[in-house]
Amino acid sequence: MEWWVILGLLIAGLLGLMLIRMPVAFAFMTVNIVAAIFLWGPDKGLLQVVKSIDDSLTNFALAPITLFILMGEVMFRTGIAPRMIETVDKWLGKLPGRLSILAIGGGTLLSTLTGSSAASTAMLGSTLVPEMAKKGYKNQMSMGPIMASGTLAVMIPPSALGVLLASIGKISIGKFMVAIILPGIVMATVFMLYIYLRAKMQPELAPNYEMEPIPFGEKLKATIIYILPLGFIVFLVIGLIFLGVATPTQSAAMGVFGTMILAACYGRLNVKNMIESVRETMKVSVMILMIVAGSAIFSQILSFSGASRNLVKIVGELQISAFSTVLIMLMLIIILGTFMESLSILMITLPIFIPIAQMLNIDLLWLAALILITIEIGTMSPPFGIGLFVMKGVAPPHTTMGDVYRAAFPFLALDVAVIVLIMLFPEIVTWLPNSMKH
């Protein structure tokens, strides 16, 4: 059978199973098993699947995924996040678009805790949207910033999706965690600047309101208690990797240890919270590890069928620049993102994109950062981006999907602007990892 027929059947099978709502991990494993039996026969095919699962999961580099998830779960369930948001709120004063900027600031900080765009959107949406509605904020300045802040969750370490992307793409996890810091900060800054200027020009979108003055001492005390410890945990996770003192696995373990100490200091570390954190971590980790195993088998099937080799050959014969190739890749991810979720997109695209990028000598750190941002654009892209439905779920009852779509569009445009900026200035991604101590 021709390689392109096999590739078409694989992708059609995946999409078909996902359309009937089979979980992503099971959909990939089902298609992989059927393809392996077809290509290698029942005995050899199943043996190859088992061997591939064993090889892909007995890999110490995957340990940070589980540890980052556990760290986020402990932070989330011990209730540290709301206090942190309240502290940021105290410093904003009468800034135009104050609550919208708080959503971005809160999302940036929450990203170090949850690592999940859906979790961040849900938490901020349920906390801030009702308050924004009371203060007369329009949808563009309430739901839009919250959805945008949710996309920051995977762009600022620790990022479980970032670790997964690096693992599947055979990229240094430590370097990639450091590489996405500046792009994440740039995104947050662009969002805040847009909100400030829009609120200045159209104050009716985000009306000012009276606030009780907060003494400087109270703000300083809250910052020392709730923000500085978080900075120490971020140092344990990222600073130790950057300084070359610890591997990603070691720094993730230190992050979990620091988080537990912090929760204990706040008096929120108890048996119930720990059991819930471990249970949820196990659920998410098993799903992610199944996806990693599925990706490894998928890559082998593509290689055996000749799909990877022929796709690379076709791209090489097209006589188009590496820049144009990257643009096509990103456009494809955005299209997939309108009806698929992040993990599915990674699984389908990376085994195809990475060999092409290596053939064209494209910097994999730079490409991976662009892919991560583009995948998050997909989470808030109509019609079926998951962030849109999470936002609809926590929005006021009268909110329509049309309202959610309209609120998302300006921030989608800002995300695209950040991608253009990174494509024009790759140093935004490469500077920090190149400065690392090895």
Summary of the structure (lengths in Angstrom):
residues: 438
radius of gyration: 22.2
end to end distance: 46.9
largest distance: 74.1
contacts: 1572
relative contact order: 0.15
helix: 80%
strand: 0%
